[in-house]
């Protein structure tokens, strides 16, 4: 069913990196969500009125909110597809993240209201008459929500959409909540035990917990979450596959929404190489990433001395001392200036986010670890934040040590 809908409504469906295809997938998911949830809400309202069940009525309201959430998803994909303008030079793709956050907040509002109503039903219980029509409606709803959850998960993974992943979680939760209501209905029908208010309360708590998780999931990309480590590895390995590249570091990835990623990185190349050739290689890297990965990459060129035995040996030794202090630390941009009274070691050290040791204290530790022999070593150190924490020592070529 999912593949049939994709073939019917999404042109060039395999080109998932295309912003236009991304938008068409989003529109398909939104339309499916609106249609299915409106039909389910209508059926449950009828079943809830016939039975007098607050749990079924709450489930119906939840489906109606899901329909509204699907409309928000449609609007989010539509606004996210707008091209860049003077006020928003990086485009509008983050509207999709905003839509996901609105969906999550809407889910929480429904949970709070259902919680309040269920408490009233527990304090003042009312008789509930579950008909076979209501039971069948609940069973059908579970099957439909199961398919919708799988549908949204499939499309969300295909296009890397946080909004559709949030919608998948919501559909899955709806399925579980409806199953709980159905269990309460069956217990009431065959034993006479009225669990309607308690089951409504359990559904409300479940919705609220899921809503909090959805808020966190959709808020992270808006705040600027760390890039996927696998994506960082892919960028690093691809850069290092080009001729003349010795290593890469200081990678920073900015996510302005699906299909709107920007990045910067430092690339180490032999200082004795032809400058024009090095520049040509860097131009090729930037162009290839834009054409093949839709990533706007800006590269800073770091010339590295590779033919000096003393510098190479000092670099490898300094790297070992730094790693001896903490294996999480990564050394790069090493230079050495040897004088008659002392030797200057000049390099950068990348530290992971939230590293507990202050830069001044870390500098003192590293300088103390470097002292050996009769000639003093003076350290000129820059402490860098490793914005892409998985891009550290292992990705730098041995020739740069």
C-alpha positions as CSV (number, residue, x, y, z in Angstrom):
1,X,0.0,0.0,0.0
2,X,2.8,2.4,1.0
3,X,4.8,1.8,-2.2
4,X,1.7,2.1,-4.3
5,X,0.9,5.5,-2.9
6,X,4.5,6.6,-3.4
7,X,4.5,5.5,-7.0
8,X,1.1,7.3,-7.5
9,X,1.9,10.6,-5.9
10,X,5.7,11.1,-5.7
11,X,7.5,11.8,-9.0
12,X,11.2,10.7,-9.0
13,X,10.6,9.1,-5.6
14,X,14.2,7.6,-5.5
15,X,15.8,11.1,-5.6
16,X,15.2,11.7,-1.9
17,X,17.9,14.3,-1.6
18,X,16.0,16.6,-3.9
19,X,14.1,19.3,-2.0
20,X,11.1,19.0,-4.4
21,X,10.9,15.2,-3.9
22,X,11.2,15.8,-0.1
23,X,8.3,18.2,-0.2
24,X,6.1,15.8,-2.2
25,X,6.8,13.0,0.3
26,X,5.7,15.4,3.1
27,X,2.5,16.3,1.3
28,X,1.6,12.7,0.7
29,X,2.2,11.9,4.4
30,X,0.1,14.9,5.5
31,X,-2.8,14.1,3.2
32,X,-2.9,10.5,4.3
33,X,-2.9,11.6,7.9
34,X,-5.7,14.1,7.4
35,X,-8.0,11.6,5.7
36,X,-7.4,8.7,8.0
37,X,-7.6,10.6,11.2
38,X,-10.8,12.5,10.2
39,X,-12.5,9.2,9.4
40,X,-11.3,7.6,12.6
41,X,-12.4,10.6,14.7
42,X,-15.9,10.5,13.1
43,X,-16.3,6.8,13.8
44,X,-15.1,7.1,17.4
45,X,-17.3,10.0,18.1
46,X,-20.3,8.0,17.1
47,X,-19.1,5.0,19.1
48,X,-18.4,7.2,22.1
49,X,-21.8,8.8,22.0
50,X,-23.6,5.5,21.7
51,X,-21.6,4.0,24.6
52,X,-21.1,7.1,26.8
53,X,-17.4,6.2,27.2
54,X,-15.0,9.1,28.1
55,X,-12.1,6.9,27.0
56,X,-13.5,6.5,23.5
57,X,-14.5,10.1,23.2
58,X,-10.9,11.1,24.4
59,X,-9.5,8.8,21.7
60,X,-11.7,10.5,19.1
61,X,-10.5,13.9,20.2
62,X,-7.0,12.6,20.0
63,X,-7.6,11.5,16.4
64,X,-9.1,14.9,15.6
65,X,-5.9,16.5,17.0
66,X,-3.9,14.2,14.8
67,X,-5.8,15.4,11.8
68,X,-5.0,19.0,12.8
69,X,-1.4,17.9,13.3
70,X,-1.3,16.5,9.7
71,X,-2.6,19.8,8.4
72,X,0.3,21.5,10.3
73,X,2.7,19.0,8.7
74,X,1.3,20.0,5.3
75,X,1.8,23.7,6.0
76,X,5.3,23.0,7.4
77,X,6.4,21.2,4.3
78,X,4.9,23.9,2.1
79,X,6.6,26.7,3.9
80,X,9.8,24.8,4.1
81,X,9.9,24.5,0.4
82,X,10.0,28.3,-0.1
83,X,13.3,29.5,-1.7
84,X,15.8,31.7,0.1
85,X,15.1,35.4,0.2
86,X,16.7,38.6,1.5
87,X,15.5,38.0,5.1
88,X,16.3,34.3,5.1
89,X,19.4,33.7,3.0
90,X,19.6,30.0,4.2
91,X,16.1,29.2,3.1
92,X,13.0,28.2,5.0
93,X,13.5,24.5,5.5
94,X,13.5,24.8,9.3
95,X,9.7,25.4,9.0
96,X,9.5,21.6,8.9
97,X,11.1,21.4,12.4
98,X,8.8,24.1,13.7
99,X,5.8,22.1,12.4
100,X,7.1,19.0,14.2
101,X,7.3,21.0,17.4
102,X,3.8,22.4,17.0
103,X,2.5,18.8,16.5
104,X,4.3,17.7,19.7
105,X,2.8,20.6,21.7
106,X,-0.7,19.9,20.4
107,X,-0.3,16.3,21.5
108,X,0.6,17.5,25.0
109,X,-2.5,19.8,25.1
110,X,-4.7,16.9,24.2
111,X,-3.1,14.8,27.0
112,X,-3.7,17.4,29.6
113,X,-7.3,17.8,28.7
114,X,-7.9,14.0,28.7
115,X,-6.2,13.8,32.0
116,X,-8.5,16.4,33.5
117,X,-11.6,14.8,32.1
118,X,-10.6,11.3,33.2
119,X,-10.0,12.5,36.8
120,X,-13.6,13.7,36.8
121,X,-14.8,10.3,35.5
122,X,-12.9,8.5,38.3
123,X,-14.4,10.8,41.0
124,X,-17.9,10.7,39.5
125,X,-18.2,7.5,37.5
126,X,-21.0,7.1,35.0
127,X,-22.4,3.9,33.5
128,X,-20.9,2.8,30.2
129,X,-22.6,0.6,27.6
130,X,-20.1,-0.8,25.1
131,X,-21.9,-2.0,22.0
132,X,-20.4,-4.3,19.4
133,X,-20.3,-1.3,17.0
134,X,-18.0,0.5,19.5
135,X,-15.8,-2.6,19.9
136,X,-15.5,-3.1,16.1
137,X,-14.7,0.6,15.6
138,X,-11.8,0.3,18.2
139,X,-10.4,-2.8,16.5
140,X,-10.5,-1.2,13.1
141,X,-8.8,1.9,14.5
142,X,-6.0,-0.2,15.9
143,X,-5.3,-1.7,12.5
144,X,-5.5,1.7,10.7
145,X,-3.1,3.3,13.2
146,X,-0.7,0.4,12.9
147,X,-0.5,0.9,9.2
148,X,-0.2,4.7,9.6
149,X,2.7,4.3,12.0
150,X,4.6,2.0,9.6
151,X,3.7,4.4,6.7
152,X,5.1,7.4,8.5
153,X,8.2,5.6,9.8
154,X,9.0,4.3,6.3
155,X,8.7,7.8,4.7
156,X,10.4,9.5,7.6
157,X,13.4,7.3,7.3
158,X,13.5,7.7,3.5
159,X,13.7,11.4,3.6
160,X,15.2,11.9,7.0
161,X,12.3,13.9,8.4
162,X,12.1,14.7,12.1
163,X,8.5,15.8,11.6
164,X,7.4,12.4,10.2
165,X,9.4,10.5,12.8
166,X,7.4,12.5,15.4
167,X,4.2,11.6,13.5
168,X,5.2,7.9,13.5
169,X,5.7,8.0,17.3
170,X,2.3,9.7,17.7
171,X,0.5,7.0,15.5
172,X,2.2,4.2,17.4
173,X,1.1,5.8,20.7
174,X,-2.5,6.2,19.4
175,X,-2.5,2.5,18.5
176,X,-1.4,1.5,22.0
177,X,-3.9,3.9,23.6
178,X,-6.8,2.6,21.5
179,X,-5.8,-1.0,22.4
180,X,-6.0,0.0,26.1
181,X,-9.4,1.5,25.6
182,X,-10.5,-1.7,23.8
183,X,-9.3,-3.9,26.7
184,X,-11.3,-1.7,29.1
185,X,-14.3,-2.0,26.9
186,X,-14.1,-5.8,26.7
187,X,-13.6,-6.0,30.5
188,X,-16.7,-3.8,31.1
189,X,-18.8,-5.8,28.6
190,X,-18.0,-9.2,30.0
191,X,-17.5,-8.5,33.7
192,X,-19.4,-5.3,34.3
193,X,-16.3,-3.7,35.9
194,X,-16.1,0.0,34.9
195,X,-12.5,1.0,34.1
196,X,-13.4,3.8,31.7
197,X,-12.0,6.7,33.8
198,X,-8.9,4.8,34.9
199,X,-8.1,3.7,31.3
200,X,-8.7,7.3,30.1
201,X,-6.2,8.5,32.8
202,X,-3.7,5.9,31.7
203,X,-4.1,7.0,28.1
204,X,-3.6,10.6,29.1
205,X,-0.4,9.9,31.0
206,X,0.9,7.9,28.1
207,X,0.1,10.7,25.7
208,X,1.9,13.3,27.9
209,X,5.0,11.2,28.3
210,X,5.1,10.7,24.5
211,X,4.5,14.4,23.9
212,X,7.5,15.3,26.1
213,X,9.7,13.0,24.1
214,X,8.4,14.4,20.8
215,X,9.1,18.0,22.0
216,X,12.7,17.0,22.8
217,X,13.1,15.2,19.5
218,X,11.8,18.2,17.4
219,X,13.4,20.9,19.5
220,X,16.9,19.5,19.2
221,X,17.5,20.4,15.5
222,X,16.1,23.9,16.1
223,X,18.6,24.4,19.0
224,X,21.5,23.0,16.9
225,X,22.1,19.3,17.7
226,X,25.4,17.6,17.0
227,X,25.5,16.0,13.5
228,X,25.1,12.2,13.2
229,X,28.5,10.5,13.8
230,X,28.1,8.4,10.7
231,X,27.5,11.5,8.6
232,X,30.7,13.1,10.1
233,X,32.7,10.0,9.3
234,X,31.3,10.0,5.7
235,X,32.4,13.7,5.2
236,X,35.8,13.1,6.7
237,X,36.6,9.9,4.7
238,X,35.4,11.5,1.5
239,X,37.6,14.6,2.0
240,X,40.6,12.4,2.8
241,X,40.0,10.4,-0.4
242,X,41.2,13.3,-2.5
243,X,44.8,13.4,-3.7
244,X,47.1,15.5,-1.6
245,X,44.8,15.6,1.5
246,X,46.7,14.5,4.6
247,X,44.0,15.0,7.2
248,X,40.9,17.0,8.2
249,X,39.7,18.6,11.4
250,X,37.6,21.4,12.9
251,X,34.5,20.2,11.0
252,X,31.3,22.2,11.8
253,X,27.9,21.3,10.3
254,X,25.0,23.7,10.4
255,X,21.6,22.3,9.7
256,X,19.1,24.8,8.3
257,X,16.5,22.1,7.6
258,X,16.3,19.1,5.2
259,X,18.3,19.7,2.1
260,X,19.9,22.9,3.6
261,X,23.1,21.9,5.3
262,X,26.2,24.0,5.4
263,X,29.6,22.9,6.7
264,X,33.2,24.1,7.2
265,X,36.3,22.1,7.7
266,X,40.1,22.5,7.8
267,X,42.1,20.4,5.4
268,X,45.8,19.6,5.9
269,X,48.0,19.5,2.8
270,X,51.8,19.4,2.2
271,X,53.3,22.9,2.5
272,X,55.8,22.0,-0.2
273,X,53.0,21.2,-2.7
274,X,52.0,23.6,-5.5
275,X,49.6,26.2,-4.1
276,X,47.5,26.3,-7.3
277,X,47.2,22.5,-7.4
278,X,46.1,22.5,-3.7
279,X,43.5,25.2,-4.4
280,X,42.2,23.2,-7.4
281,X,41.8,20.1,-5.2
282,X,39.9,22.1,-2.6
283,X,37.6,23.6,-5.3
284,X,36.9,20.0,-6.5
285,X,36.0,18.9,-3.0
286,X,33.6,21.7,-2.4
287,X,31.9,21.3,-5.8
288,X,31.5,17.6,-5.4
289,X,29.9,17.8,-2.0
290,X,27.4,20.4,-3.3
291,X,26.5,18.4,-6.4
292,X,26.5,14.9,-4.9
293,X,25.5,15.5,-1.3
294,X,23.6,18.9,-1.4
295,X,26.1,20.0,1.3
296,X,27.5,23.6,1.0
297,X,31.1,23.0,2.2
298,X,33.7,25.7,2.9
299,X,37.3,24.4,3.3
300,X,40.2,26.2,5.1
301,X,43.6,25.2,3.8
302,X,46.2,24.2,6.4
303,X,49.8,23.8,5.1
304,X,51.7,21.0,6.9
305,X,55.4,20.5,7.0
306,X,56.0,16.8,6.1
307,X,59.6,16.5,4.9
308,X,61.4,17.6,8.1
309,X,62.4,14.7,10.2
310,X,62.7,16.7,13.4
311,X,59.3,18.3,13.0
312,X,57.7,14.9,12.2
313,X,59.3,13.2,15.2
314,X,58.3,16.1,17.5
315,X,54.7,16.0,16.2
316,X,54.3,12.3,16.9
317,X,55.9,12.7,20.3
318,X,53.7,15.6,21.2
319,X,50.6,13.7,20.1
320,X,51.5,10.8,22.4
321,X,51.9,13.2,25.4
322,X,48.5,14.8,24.7
323,X,46.8,11.5,24.4
324,X,48.5,10.4,27.6
325,X,46.7,13.2,29.4
326,X,43.3,12.2,27.9
327,X,42.7,9.9,24.8
328,X,39.7,12.2,23.9
329,X,42.1,15.0,23.0
330,X,43.2,15.5,19.4
331,X,46.2,17.5,18.2
332,X,46.4,19.3,14.9
333,X,48.1,22.2,13.1
334,X,51.5,21.4,14.6
335,X,54.4,23.8,14.1
336,X,57.8,23.9,15.7
337,X,60.2,26.9,16.0
338,X,63.6,25.9,17.4
339,X,65.8,28.5,19.0
340,X,69.1,28.5,20.9
341,X,67.5,28.8,24.4
342,X,64.1,27.1,24.0
343,X,61.8,25.5,21.5
344,X,58.3,26.7,20.7
345,X,55.7,24.1,20.2
346,X,52.7,25.6,18.4
347,X,49.5,23.6,17.9
348,X,45.8,23.2,18.5
349,X,44.0,20.7,20.6
350,X,40.4,19.7,20.0
351,X,38.3,18.9,23.1
352,X,34.9,17.3,23.1
353,X,31.8,19.3,24.0
354,X,31.4,19.9,27.8
355,X,35.1,19.0,28.5
356,X,35.5,19.6,32.3
357,X,39.1,20.9,32.3
358,X,39.4,24.7,31.7
359,X,41.6,25.7,28.8
360,X,44.2,27.4,31.1
361,X,44.5,24.3,33.3
362,X,44.7,22.0,30.3
363,X,47.4,24.2,28.7
364,X,49.5,23.9,31.9
365,X,49.1,20.1,32.0
366,X,50.2,19.7,28.4
367,X,53.1,22.1,28.7
368,X,54.3,20.1,31.8
369,X,54.0,16.9,29.9
370,X,56.1,18.2,27.0
371,X,59.1,19.1,29.1
372,X,62.0,16.8,28.5
373,X,65.8,17.1,28.1
374,X,67.8,20.2,28.9
375,X,66.2,22.7,26.5
376,X,62.9,24.2,27.7
377,X,59.7,23.9,25.6
378,X,57.4,26.8,25.4
379,X,53.8,25.9,24.4
380,X,51.6,28.1,22.2
381,X,48.3,26.3,22.4
382,X,44.8,27.0,21.1
383,X,42.0,24.9,22.6
384,X,39.3,24.2,20.1
385,X,35.8,22.9,20.7
386,X,35.2,19.7,18.7
387,X,31.8,20.6,17.3
388,X,31.7,17.2,15.6
389,X,32.9,15.0,18.4
390,X,33.4,11.9,16.3
391,X,35.9,13.7,14.1
392,X,39.0,13.5,16.2
393,X,42.4,11.7,16.2
394,X,41.4,8.5,14.3
395,X,40.4,10.4,11.2
396,X,43.7,12.3,10.8
397,X,46.3,10.8,8.6
398,X,49.4,9.3,10.3
399,X,51.5,11.6,8.1
400,X,50.3,14.6,10.1
401,X,51.5,13.2,13.5
